[in-house]
Amino acid sequence: MKFRSKDKRYNRTASFDKVLPDILKAAGLEKSFTIEAFRDIWSDIVGDIISTHSRPDRIFNDMLFIAVDHSIYGNEIIMMKDSIIKKLNDDFIILGIKNIKIEIKKIVWS
């Protein structure tokens, strides 16, 4: 029998939305899950036109990297940076995004 004395314990039945962040963190999938969730709501955050030319790429050191296919769309995102960070941090408390970095590259849509 394995005893886990330092693990977080629930003395009652816990809902899935309360347990999910702990499961993702334990499995190391927290950032990947968050990026996919960002991609799902990306058009609501930046609008339809910018979302067709940009895509959240990865998170590293509290910085969100966004891939764009042209520098014009990168400049638009930089001008909207504060509102994007605020909206993402309000919706996703799991990761505290502090900055945004734009990368101009070919976007592979899957």
C-alpha positions in Angstrom: 0.0 0.0 0.0 1.3 3.4 -0.9 0.7 6.3 1.4 0.7 9.8 0.0 0.8 12.1 3.0 1.7 15.3 1.1 -0.9 15.1 -1.6 -4.0 17.2 -1.5 -7.0 15.3 -0.2 -10.7 15.8 -0.5 -12.9 14.7 2.3 -16.0 14.8 0.1 -16.9 14.2 -3.4 -15.3 16.9 -5.5 -16.6 18.3 -8.8 -14.5 17.7 -11.9 -13.8 21.4 -12.5 -12.2 21.6 -9.0 -10.0 18.5 -9.5 -9.0 19.2 -13.1 -6.3 21.8 -12.4 -4.6 19.4 -10.0 -4.7 16.5 -12.5 -3.3 18.7 -15.3 -0.5 19.9 -13.1 0.4 16.4 -11.9 0.5 15.1 -15.5 2.5 18.1 -16.8 -0.3 19.0 -19.3 -1.2 22.4 -17.8 0.3 24.6 -20.4 -0.8 22.4 -23.4 -4.4 22.3 -22.1 -4.3 26.1 -21.6 -3.0 26.8 -25.1 -5.8 24.7 -26.6 -8.3 26.5 -24.5 -6.8 29.9 -25.7 -7.1 28.7 -29.3 -10.8 27.9 -28.8 -11.7 31.4 -27.6 -9.1 33.3 -29.7 -11.6 34.8 -32.2 -13.7 36.1 -29.3 -10.7 37.9 -27.8 -9.1 39.5 -30.9 -11.8 39.4 -33.5 -12.4 37.3 -36.6 -10.0 39.0 -39.0 -7.0 38.9 -36.6 -7.8 35.4 -35.4 -7.5 34.1 -39.0 -4.0 35.5 -39.2 -2.7 34.6 -35.7 -2.7 31.8 -33.3 -1.5 31.3 -29.6 1.6 29.1 -30.0 3.1 28.4 -26.5 3.6 29.6 -23.0 7.0 29.9 -21.5 8.0 31.8 -18.3 4.6 33.5 -17.9 4.9 34.8 -21.5 2.4 33.9 -24.2 4.0 33.5 -27.7 1.6 34.2 -30.5 2.4 33.2 -34.1 1.3 35.6 -36.8 1.6 35.4 -40.6 2.3 39.1 -41.2 3.8 41.9 -39.2 0.7 44.1 -39.5 -1.3 41.6 -37.5 1.5 41.4 -34.9 1.3 45.1 -34.5 -2.4 45.0 -34.0 -2.0 42.4 -31.3 0.7 44.4 -29.6 -1.7 47.4 -29.5 -4.4 45.1 -27.9 -1.8 43.5 -25.5 -3.1 44.8 -22.2 -6.8 43.9 -22.9 -5.7 40.4 -24.2 -3.7 39.7 -21.0 -6.5 40.9 -18.8 -9.1 38.8 -20.5 -6.9 35.7 -20.5 -6.0 36.1 -16.9 -9.7 36.6 -15.9 -10.8 33.5 -17.8 -7.9 31.3 -16.9 -6.6 31.6 -13.4 -4.4 28.6 -13.7 -1.6 30.5 -15.5 -0.8 34.1 -14.9 0.2 35.5 -18.3 2.4 38.6 -17.8 3.5 39.4 -21.3 3.0 38.7 -25.0 5.6 38.0 -27.6 4.9 38.0 -31.3 6.6 35.6 -33.7 6.2 36.0 -37.5 6.1 32.6 -39.1 4.0 30.3 -41.2 1.0 29.1 -39.3 0.1 25.4 -39.7 -3.6 25.0 -39.2 -4.7 21.5 -38.1 
